[in-house]
Amino acid sequence: MKRDERARSLSEEDVDVFYGCIMCQSFAPTHVCIITPDRPSLCGSISYFDARAAAKMDPEGPIFALEKGRCLDEKLGIYQGVNETVQRVSGGAIEEFALHSALVKPCTSCGCFEAIVFYIPEVDGFGVVHRHFKGETPYGLKFSAIAGQCSGGKQVEGFVGIAIEYMKSPKFLQGDGGWKRVVWLPKELKERVIDAIPEDLRDKIATEEDVSNIEELQRFLEERDHPVVKGRETPETVEEKEVSIEEPTPNYGVTVSPISLIPPNTKVVLKGIVIKSREIVIYTTPRNLK
């Protein structure tokens, strides 16, 4: 559309004012859309110029202007003025936004988003699924199930709602590596944004016609030599040492469920680590044993 093409002629560096939209706070109380020349509203219906016009027509309305302020991190897209606005309109629930990352302080998501970026730790890459895709992602989950993970105004690292137009921005996920970290798209979505995908990556991004699960995705990426595979190659060698135990702990035959090791409402995020283990054994001591 012409309005989208017009917005693409600008970048965040060209303006001092961004726009916020809180129309969805009736069902997502802590959510605010930050609209910039590089990042339209999550629903895809409000471009930078649409937001500017709406704010001028109704300064007290749900779409408002905000000073972007000092840039705190250009790659991630963190701005002082944005953070101050987010803190204020979320009632202090959210402190910081990274406009161009799904892993580090991602924007909140309302539920009206056109698509969702989701992290796939097994390949250290991202999938993007759009609302009209009725099939399953490599995780075996549909759009609706993934949407439930991040909608409602939540800030969830590894998930972020986006507009499809944002995928055509030069700043698309630049804080996470951009298109070099995208590994899966529905075929229909891939065809819609094909011109935005670097030519050397187009045949390296899988669709539902290529893979149906994580194992198939891993093989596909290795066969196509996707950049995420190179990024995972040859971690630092860890020296192995034999450890002798003179008095091994007795096995009392108690089985501990892995799920019980993590307390309720606890989020565990592991980044940049390599864990290797031949076996993990957990023992518990009966209370009557002294």
Secondary structure, 3 states (H helix, E strand, C coil): CHHHHHHHCCCHHHCCEEEEECHHHHCCCCCCEEEECCECCCCCCCCHHHHHHHHHHCCCCCEEEEECCCEEECCCCEEHHHHHHHHHHCCCCCCCCCCCCCCCCCCCECCCCCEEEEEECCCCEEEEEECCCCCCCCCCCCHHHHHHHHCCCECCCCEEEECHHHHHCCCCCHHHCHHHHEEECCHHHHHHCHHHCCHHHHHHCECCCCCCCHHHHHHHHHHHCCHHHHHHCCCCCCCCCCCCCCCCCCCCCCCCCHHHHCCCCCCCCCCCCCCCCCCCCCCCCCCCCC
